[in-house]
């Protein structure tokens, strides 16, 4: 029954896009940062900062998800994705790097809490294995497709920007 509801598909698209572009940004981060004039060391340091900020935002997200409608939670995640994608094209100074890290953490933190709470709230507990298994499979497909899209954008179009604009458009 859940598969016949538009809300499942709408939310699943948000989760798949977040996973696809998030994974792509992580896999291509060193190259992306080097194209913007940053050293591999800065790219590596940003990994740790994203992890710490994501952990912090997970705590905030847990509080938010309990108080907001699920659509608002997905909107926050997609806003984080769009912001991180936009900043990934222009982050040449430390302030923009910080904002990129924050936007990425918002996207990742909200997404991880969303999966743990919203599906149960929307569809009950009885069929969570089937629902979450279906959504997780779609998410894994997204995480495998996103890096390929970024790689093809760079290889065939000479830049990550077309893929980043695509992420903004999908958001």
ZANUSE-350867 format. One record per residue (C-alpha): residue number from 1; residue in one letter; x, y, z. Coordinates in nm, 3 decimals. Example, Ala and Ser with C-alpha at 12.3 -4.5 7.8 and 13.67 -1.06 7.14 Angstrom:
ZANUSE-350867
+-----+---+---------+---------+---------+
:   k : r :       u :       v :       w :
+-----+---+---------+---------+---------+
:   1 : A :   1.230 :  -0.450 :   0.780 :
:   2 : S :   1.367 :  -0.106 :   0.714 :
+-----+---+---------+---------+---------+
END
This chain:
ZANUSE-350867
+-----+---+---------+---------+---------+
:   k : r :       u :       v :       w :
+-----+---+---------+---------+---------+
:   1 : X :   0.000 :   0.000 :   0.000 :
:   2 : X :   0.282 :   0.242 :   0.082 :
:   3 : X :   0.419 :   0.208 :  -0.272 :
:   4 : X :   0.092 :   0.343 :  -0.408 :
:   5 : X :   0.119 :   0.669 :  -0.212 :
:   6 : X :   0.269 :   0.975 :  -0.381 :
:   7 : X :   0.426 :   1.084 :  -0.052 :
:   8 : X :   0.651 :   0.777 :  -0.040 :
:   9 : X :   0.779 :   0.848 :  -0.390 :
:  10 : X :   0.829 :   1.219 :  -0.327 :
:  11 : X :   1.024 :   1.155 :  -0.009 :
:  12 : X :   1.219 :   0.872 :  -0.166 :
:  13 : X :   1.331 :   1.098 :  -0.451 :
:  14 : X :   1.464 :   1.342 :  -0.195 :
:  15 : X :   1.652 :   1.069 :  -0.014 :
:  16 : X :   1.794 :   0.927 :  -0.339 :
:  17 : X :   1.911 :   1.268 :  -0.461 :
:  18 : X :   2.074 :   1.348 :  -0.129 :
:  19 : X :   2.259 :   1.017 :  -0.138 :
:  20 : X :   2.357 :   1.048 :  -0.503 :
:  21 : X :   2.495 :   1.401 :  -0.485 :
:  22 : X :   2.637 :   1.356 :  -0.135 :
:  23 : X :   2.834 :   1.050 :  -0.240 :
:  24 : X :   2.946 :   1.222 :  -0.559 :
:  25 : X :   3.068 :   1.526 :  -0.368 :
:  26 : X :   3.265 :   1.301 :  -0.132 :
:  27 : X :   3.413 :   1.080 :  -0.406 :
:  28 : X :   3.517 :   1.377 :  -0.620 :
:  29 : X :   3.602 :   1.615 :  -0.336 :
:  30 : X :   3.980 :   1.628 :  -0.385 :
:  31 : X :   3.950 :   1.692 :  -0.759 :
:  32 : X :   3.666 :   1.939 :  -0.706 :
:  33 : X :   3.868 :   2.130 :  -0.445 :
:  34 : X :   4.183 :   2.129 :  -0.658 :
:  35 : X :   3.985 :   2.281 :  -0.947 :
:  36 : X :   3.892 :   2.564 :  -0.711 :
:  37 : X :   4.254 :   2.621 :  -0.607 :
:  38 : X :   4.258 :   2.425 :  -0.280 :
:  39 : X :   4.521 :   2.172 :  -0.180 :
:  40 : X :   4.438 :   1.806 :  -0.121 :
:  41 : X :   4.510 :   1.879 :   0.247 :
:  42 : X :   4.226 :   2.130 :   0.262 :
:  43 : X :   3.995 :   1.878 :   0.096 :
:  44 : X :   4.096 :   1.610 :   0.346 :
:  45 : X :   4.048 :   1.846 :   0.641 :
:  46 : X :   3.703 :   1.930 :   0.515 :
:  47 : X :   3.607 :   1.560 :   0.533 :
:  48 : X :   3.664 :   1.567 :   0.908 :
:  49 : X :   3.480 :   1.895 :   0.951 :
:  50 : X :   3.181 :   1.760 :   0.757 :
:  51 : X :   3.174 :   1.451 :   0.981 :
:  52 : X :   3.179 :   1.658 :   1.300 :
:  53 : X :   2.919 :   1.906 :   1.177 :
:  54 : X :   2.696 :   1.622 :   1.054 :
:  55 : X :   2.712 :   1.460 :   1.396 :
:  56 : X :   2.609 :   1.788 :   1.555 :
:  57 : X :   2.330 :   1.847 :   1.308 :
:  58 : X :   2.195 :   1.497 :   1.364 :
:  59 : X :   2.116 :   1.602 :   1.720 :
:  60 : X :   1.937 :   1.914 :   1.596 :
:  61 : X :   1.764 :   1.713 :   1.322 :
:  62 : X :   1.621 :   1.469 :   1.574 :
:  63 : X :   1.460 :   1.756 :   1.756 :
:  64 : X :   1.339 :   1.916 :   1.430 :
:  65 : X :   1.192 :   1.599 :   1.279 :
:  66 : X :   0.975 :   1.552 :   1.588 :
:  67 : X :   0.837 :   1.905 :   1.553 :
:  68 : X :   0.812 :   1.960 :   1.176 :
:  69 : X :   0.599 :   1.803 :   0.906 :
:  70 : X :   0.796 :   1.543 :   0.707 :
:  71 : X :   0.778 :   1.759 :   0.394 :
:  72 : X :   0.959 :   2.038 :   0.573 :
:  73 : X :   1.230 :   1.795 :   0.681 :
:  74 : X :   1.286 :   1.687 :   0.319 :
:  75 : X :   1.280 :   2.052 :   0.213 :
:  76 : X :   1.559 :   2.129 :   0.462 :
:  77 : X :   1.760 :   1.838 :   0.327 :
:  78 : X :   1.710 :   1.953 :  -0.033 :
:  79 : X :   1.799 :   2.311 :   0.061 :
:  80 : X :   2.124 :   2.174 :   0.207 :
:  81 : X :   2.187 :   1.983 :  -0.116 :
:  82 : X :   2.118 :   2.285 :  -0.337 :
:  83 : X :   2.333 :   2.512 :  -0.121 :
:  84 : X :   2.624 :   2.266 :  -0.105 :
:  85 : X :   2.604 :   2.213 :  -0.483 :
:  86 : X :   2.603 :   2.587 :  -0.549 :
:  87 : X :   2.889 :   2.654 :  -0.311 :
:  88 : X :   3.092 :   2.368 :  -0.462 :
:  89 : X :   3.122 :   2.582 :  -0.776 :
:  90 : X :   3.249 :   2.898 :  -0.604 :
:  91 : X :   3.406 :   2.813 :  -0.267 :
:  92 : X :   3.742 :   2.979 :  -0.310 :
:  93 : X :   3.781 :   3.136 :   0.035 :
:  94 : X :   3.760 :   2.993 :   0.389 :
:  95 : X :   3.420 :   3.149 :   0.462 :
:  96 : X :   3.261 :   2.977 :   0.163 :
:  97 : X :   3.432 :   2.650 :   0.258 :
:  98 : X :   3.273 :   2.676 :   0.602 :
:  99 : X :   2.929 :   2.740 :   0.448 :
: 100 : X :   2.978 :   2.444 :   0.213 :
: 101 : X :   3.066 :   2.222 :   0.508 :
: 102 : X :   2.762 :   2.344 :   0.700 :
: 103 : X :   2.524 :   2.292 :   0.405 :
: 104 : X :   2.665 :   1.944 :   0.344 :
: 105 : X :   2.620 :   1.859 :   0.713 :
: 106 : X :   2.259 :   1.981 :   0.706 :
: 107 : X :   2.186 :   1.760 :   0.406 :
: 108 : X :   2.350 :   1.452 :   0.556 :
: 109 : X :   2.224 :   1.503 :   0.910 :
: 110 : X :   1.862 :   1.562 :   0.817 :
: 111 : X :   1.863 :   1.268 :   0.578 :
: 112 : X :   1.994 :   1.022 :   0.832 :
: 113 : X :   1.739 :   1.121 :   1.096 :
: 114 : X :   1.458 :   1.128 :   0.841 :
: 115 : X :   1.504 :   0.761 :   0.759 :
: 116 : X :   1.498 :   0.660 :   1.122 :
: 117 : X :   1.174 :   0.834 :   1.212 :
: 118 : X :   0.953 :   0.954 :   0.931 :
: 119 : X :   0.882 :   0.622 :   0.757 :
: 120 : X :   0.749 :   0.477 :   1.083 :
: 121 : X :   0.540 :   0.788 :   1.151 :
: 122 : X :   0.390 :   0.782 :   0.801 :
: 123 : X :   0.326 :   0.412 :   0.748 :
: 124 : X :   0.331 :   0.247 :   1.091 :
: 125 : X :   0.559 :  -0.027 :   1.216 :
: 126 : X :   0.407 :  -0.338 :   1.064 :
: 127 : X :   0.570 :  -0.327 :   0.719 :
: 128 : X :   0.880 :  -0.120 :   0.793 :
: 129 : X :   1.115 :  -0.393 :   0.669 :
: 130 : X :   0.960 :  -0.392 :   0.324 :
: 131 : X :   0.924 :  -0.014 :   0.304 :
: 132 : X :   1.270 :   0.070 :   0.432 :
: 133 : X :   1.425 :  -0.212 :   0.231 :
: 134 : X :   1.272 :  -0.068 :  -0.086 :
: 135 : X :   1.380 :   0.286 :  -0.001 :
: 136 : X :   1.730 :   0.172 :   0.101 :
: 137 : X :   1.773 :  -0.016 :  -0.228 :
: 138 : X :   1.676 :   0.298 :  -0.420 :
: 139 : X :   1.918 :   0.497 :  -0.204 :
: 140 : X :   2.205 :   0.260 :  -0.280 :
: 141 : X :   2.126 :   0.293 :  -0.650 :
: 142 : X :   2.144 :   0.671 :  -0.608 :
: 143 : X :   2.478 :   0.654 :  -0.430 :
: 144 : X :   2.617 :   0.452 :  -0.720 :
: 145 : X :   2.475 :   0.676 :  -0.993 :
: 146 : X :   2.573 :   1.014 :  -0.846 :
: 147 : X :   2.952 :   0.969 :  -0.870 :
: 148 : X :   2.915 :   0.841 :  -1.226 :
: 149 : X :   2.719 :   1.153 :  -1.323 :
: 150 : X :   2.990 :   1.374 :  -1.172 :
: 151 : X :   3.266 :   1.176 :  -1.343 :
: 152 : X :   3.094 :   1.195 :  -1.680 :
: 153 : X :   3.033 :   1.568 :  -1.633 :
: 154 : X :   3.403 :   1.622 :  -1.569 :
: 155 : X :   3.525 :   1.386 :  -1.840 :
: 156 : X :   3.290 :   1.491 :  -2.119 :
: 157 : X :   3.206 :   1.851 :  -2.030 :
: 158 : X :   3.535 :   1.952 :  -1.867 :
: 159 : X :   3.383 :   2.057 :  -1.534 :
: 160 : X :   3.179 :   1.938 :  -1.239 :
: 161 : X :   2.953 :   2.243 :  -1.275 :
: 162 : X :   2.695 :   2.080 :  -1.508 :
: 163 : X :   2.643 :   1.799 :  -1.255 :
: 164 : X :   2.627 :   2.051 :  -0.971 :
: 165 : X :   2.367 :   2.257 :  -1.160 :
: 166 : X :   2.172 :   1.936 :  -1.219 :
: 167 : X :   2.172 :   1.876 :  -0.843 :
: 168 : X :   2.046 :   2.227 :  -0.783 :
: 169 : X :   1.775 :   2.178 :  -1.044 :
: 170 : X :   1.660 :   1.848 :  -0.895 :
: 171 : X :   1.654 :   1.996 :  -0.547 :
+-----+---+---------+---------+---------+
END
